[in-house]
């Protein structure tokens, strides 16, 4: 089998302007670039996706554009806000519109931003769905932040900085594979 180049799709799922998960997505992109890893940022604010479910949603122009951005990715990082003990609706809608043929077998990691420490495990139903429905490989390390993830100068606090590096290392250590 031919070697396939690693390509990471970073899915920035927050639709907010001053979003912590968007900031994490940017941090991840910078680290991937410094490692010379091919990466594509898919900022859902720039691609207003229709709600999945209507006949028109599957062939919607924005959904087709996002599919083409995600198609070459061998690995994914979901940068998601946590609302009401779950990932936001935009992340779930993204998965519905992309589907198993596109997401199947990819290695997936999570960057999560929430208002408090109590919803740390909230990404698990989303991860389980990707794992069980689409046979994605889930990196068993999440980065979860609250409002204090940066120091007063805007630099990541050391613990988050180290955890983000470890998450990317774990993500990239999983071999590229095609779903069978």
TAKA-V735840 format. One record per residue. N is the residue number from 0. RES is the residue in one letter. NEAR is the number of other C-alpha atoms within 10 Angstrom. Layout:
n: [N & N]
res: [RES & RES]
near: [NEAR & NEAR]
//
This chain:
n: [0 & 1 & 2 & 3 & 4 & 5 & 6 & 7 & 8 & 9 & 10 & 11 & 12 & 13 & 14 & 15 & 16 & 17 & 18 & 19 & 20 & 21 & 22 & 23 & 24 & 25 & 26 & 27 & 28 & 29 & 30 & 31 & 32 & 33 & 34 & 35 & 36 & 37 & 38 & 39 & 40 & 41 & 42 & 43 & 44 & 45 & 46 & 47 & 48 & 49 & 50 & 51 & 52 & 53 & 54 & 55 & 56 & 57 & 58 & 59 & 60 & 61 & 62 & 63 & 64 & 65 & 66 & 67 & 68 & 69 & 70 & 71 & 72 & 73 & 74 & 75 & 76 & 77 & 78 & 79 & 80 & 81 & 82 & 83 & 84 & 85 & 86 & 87 & 88 & 89 & 90 & 91 & 92 & 93 & 94 & 95 & 96 & 97 & 98 & 99 & 100 & 101 & 102 & 103 & 104 & 105 & 106 & 107 & 108 & 109 & 110 & 111 & 112 & 113 & 114 & 115 & 116 & 117 & 118 & 119 & 120 & 121 & 122 & 123 & 124 & 125 & 126 & 127 & 128 & 129 & 130 & 131 & 132 & 133 & 134 & 135 & 136 & 137 & 138 & 139 & 140 & 141 & 142 & 143 & 144 & 145 & 146 & 147 & 148 & 149 & 150 & 151 & 152 & 153 & 154 & 155 & 156 & 157 & 158 & 159 & 160 & 161 & 162 & 163 & 164 & 165 & 166 & 167 & 168 & 169 & 170 & 171 & 172 & 173 & 174 & 175 & 176 & 177 & 178 & 179]
res: [X & X & X & X & X & X & X & X & X & X & X & X & X & X & X & X & X & X & X & X & X & X & X & X & X & X & X & X & X & X & X & X & X & X & X & X & X & X & X & X & X & X & X & X & X & X & X & X & X & X & X & X & X & X & X & X & X & X & X & X & X & X & X & X & X & X & X & X & X & X & X & X & X & X & X & X & X & X & X & X & X & X & X & X & X & X & X & X & X & X & X & X & X & X & X & X & X & X & X & X & X & X & X & X & X & X & X & X & X & X & X & X & X & X & X & X & X & X & X & X & X & X & X & X & X & X & X & X & X & X & X & X & X & X & X & X & X & X & X & X & X & X & X & X & X & X & X & X & X & X & X & X & X & X & X & X & X & X & X & X & X & X & X & X & X & X & X & X & X & X & X & X & X & X & X & X & X & X & X & X]
near: [3 & 4 & 7 & 12 & 12 & 18 & 20 & 25 & 23 & 27 & 25 & 27 & 26 & 26 & 19 & 12 & 8 & 9 & 16 & 23 & 28 & 26 & 15 & 25 & 27 & 17 & 16 & 22 & 21 & 13 & 15 & 21 & 12 & 9 & 10 & 9 & 15 & 14 & 21 & 18 & 17 & 19 & 19 & 20 & 15 & 11 & 13 & 14 & 21 & 19 & 16 & 18 & 11 & 9 & 8 & 11 & 16 & 19 & 12 & 14 & 15 & 16 & 20 & 16 & 12 & 21 & 18 & 12 & 14 & 23 & 14 & 17 & 22 & 24 & 27 & 24 & 23 & 21 & 29 & 30 & 29 & 23 & 14 & 10 & 16 & 19 & 25 & 17 & 16 & 21 & 20 & 16 & 17 & 20 & 18 & 14 & 22 & 20 & 16 & 17 & 10 & 18 & 24 & 21 & 22 & 26 & 26 & 24 & 24 & 26 & 26 & 26 & 28 & 23 & 14 & 12 & 11 & 9 & 17 & 18 & 14 & 17 & 21 & 13 & 13 & 14 & 20 & 15 & 14 & 23 & 18 & 10 & 13 & 19 & 18 & 22 & 22 & 21 & 19 & 12 & 16 & 18 & 20 & 26 & 21 & 14 & 10 & 11 & 19 & 16 & 10 & 9 & 6 & 8 & 10 & 17 & 13 & 12 & 9 & 17 & 15 & 12 & 15 & 23 & 16 & 15 & 21 & 18 & 12 & 14 & 23 & 19 & 11 & 16 & 13 & 18 & 16 & 10 & 14 & 6]
//
